[in-house]
Amino acid sequence: MRSPRAATAFASADNSDIVMETTNLILGLIFSSIGIGYFIYGRKQSNIVARYCGLALLLYPYLVTDTLTMVAVGIGLMVTPRFIEM
């Protein structure tokens, strides 16, 4: 049984927080999927930049909570192998 205090806190929850969490989950899934592709490509082609960008794309969604920052960092990591070659 819920306490009256918990019921009040639950009733006053803002739905925009739920939408932002869903957006971040979907963006994290998208960028992580792209990251696994970069990692596999980098491993097979011995391209160290693509491999490390793939690892970064896999891991950074766990660290970033802001949606715009997540998109900016993701796009930045996706275009990095295009301009840096080793």
Rosetta blueprint (number, residue, H / E / L):
1 M L
2 R L
3 S L
4 P H
5 R H
6 A H
7 A H
8 T H
9 A H
10 F H
11 A H
12 S L
13 A L
14 D L
15 N H
16 S H
17 D H
18 I H
19 V H
20 M H
21 E H
22 T H
23 T H
24 N H
25 L H
26 I H
27 L H
28 G H
29 L H
30 I H
31 F H
32 S H
33 S H
34 I H
35 G H
36 I H
37 G H
38 Y H
39 F H
40 I H
41 Y H
42 G H
43 R H
44 K H
45 Q H
46 S L
47 N L
48 I H
49 V H
50 A H
51 R H
52 Y H
53 C H
54 G H
55 L H
56 A H
57 L H
58 L H
59 L H
60 Y H
61 P H
62 Y H
63 L L
64 V L
65 T L
66 D L
67 T H
68 L H
69 T H
70 M H
71 V H
72 A H
73 V H
74 G H
75 I H
76 G H
77 L H
78 M H
79 V H
80 T H
81 P H
82 R H
83 F H
84 I L
85 E L
86 M L
